[in-house]
Amino acid sequence: MKDLLSLYLESTAEFSAMLKERTPGEVAYDNAVMASLRKGASITKALKAAAEQYPAEALQWDDETIHDIKAHYEYLMNHEDILVKLERLSNAK
């Protein structure tokens, strides 16, 4: 299990470093976007809802960028889900 955790953390090191550079407001905004997505909202609705709570951090998007933004948040959600599962597995031993 330790090898799996190490491999995953190594493969996502650049992404994890980028996440650490976010401000508390950006983290809160991202969390609000992901909360809406996890409830089934579309990416545009999730971004709008998060922007209402955190207007200073709100992303601007258009038809050309929305797909990349959606992919980013899907990756971020999967990354967080994997980290939680790996943590649970490592604590179970």
C-alpha positions as CSV (number, residue, x, y, z in Angstrom):
1,M,0.0,0.0,0.0
2,K,2.8,2.4,0.8
3,D,4.2,1.9,-2.7
4,L,0.8,2.7,-4.2
5,L,0.6,5.9,-2.1
6,S,4.1,6.9,-3.0
7,L,3.6,6.3,-6.7
8,Y,0.4,8.4,-6.7
9,L,2.0,11.2,-4.8
10,E,5.0,11.3,-7.1
11,S,2.9,11.3,-10.2
12,T,0.7,14.2,-8.9
13,A,3.5,16.2,-7.3
14,E,3.3,19.1,-9.7
15,F,-0.5,19.3,-9.4
16,S,-0.3,19.1,-5.6
17,A,2.3,21.9,-5.5
18,M,0.0,24.1,-7.6
19,L,-2.8,23.4,-5.1
20,K,-0.6,24.5,-2.2
21,E,-0.1,27.9,-3.8
22,R,-3.9,28.8,-3.7
23,T,-5.1,31.4,-1.3
24,P,-7.7,30.6,1.3
25,G,-10.3,32.3,-0.8
26,E,-9.3,30.3,-3.9
27,V,-9.6,27.1,-1.8
28,A,-13.0,28.1,-0.6
29,Y,-14.1,29.0,-4.1
30,D,-12.8,25.6,-5.5
31,N,-14.6,23.8,-2.7
32,A,-17.8,25.6,-3.5
33,V,-17.5,24.7,-7.1
34,M,-16.9,21.0,-6.3
35,A,-19.7,20.9,-3.8
36,S,-22.1,22.0,-6.5
37,L,-20.7,19.6,-9.0
38,R,-21.0,16.7,-6.5
39,K,-24.7,17.6,-6.1
40,G,-25.1,17.2,-9.9
41,A,-24.9,20.9,-11.0
42,S,-23.5,21.6,-14.4
43,I,-20.1,23.3,-14.5
44,T,-21.6,26.7,-15.4
45,K,-24.1,26.5,-12.6
46,A,-21.4,25.4,-10.2
47,L,-19.2,28.3,-11.2
48,K,-22.0,30.8,-10.9
49,A,-23.0,29.5,-7.5
50,A,-19.4,29.7,-6.2
51,A,-19.1,33.2,-7.7
52,E,-22.0,34.4,-5.7
53,Q,-20.2,33.3,-2.5
54,Y,-16.7,34.3,-3.5
55,P,-16.9,37.0,-6.2
56,A,-13.3,38.0,-5.8
57,E,-12.1,34.5,-6.7
58,A,-14.6,33.9,-9.5
59,L,-13.3,32.5,-12.7
60,Q,-14.2,34.0,-16.0
61,W,-15.1,31.6,-18.8
62,D,-16.4,31.4,-22.3
63,D,-17.3,28.6,-24.8
64,E,-13.6,28.0,-25.5
65,T,-12.4,27.7,-21.9
66,I,-15.3,26.0,-20.1
67,H,-14.3,22.5,-21.2
68,D,-10.8,23.0,-19.7
69,I,-12.2,24.4,-16.5
70,K,-14.6,21.4,-16.2
71,A,-11.7,19.0,-16.8
72,H,-9.7,20.8,-14.1
73,Y,-12.5,20.4,-11.5
74,E,-13.1,16.8,-12.4
75,Y,-9.4,16.1,-12.0
76,L,-9.4,18.0,-8.7
77,M,-12.4,16.0,-7.4
78,N,-10.8,12.7,-8.4
79,H,-7.5,13.7,-6.9
80,E,-9.1,14.5,-3.6
81,D,-11.2,11.3,-3.7
82,I,-8.1,9.2,-4.3
83,L,-6.2,10.9,-1.5
84,V,-9.0,10.3,1.0
85,K,-9.2,6.6,-0.1
86,L,-5.4,6.1,0.2
87,E,-5.4,7.8,3.6
88,R,-8.2,5.5,4.8
89,L,-6.3,2.4,3.5
90,S,-3.1,3.5,5.1
91,N,-4.8,4.1,8.5
92,A,-6.6,0.8,8.3
93,K,-3.3,-1.1,8.9
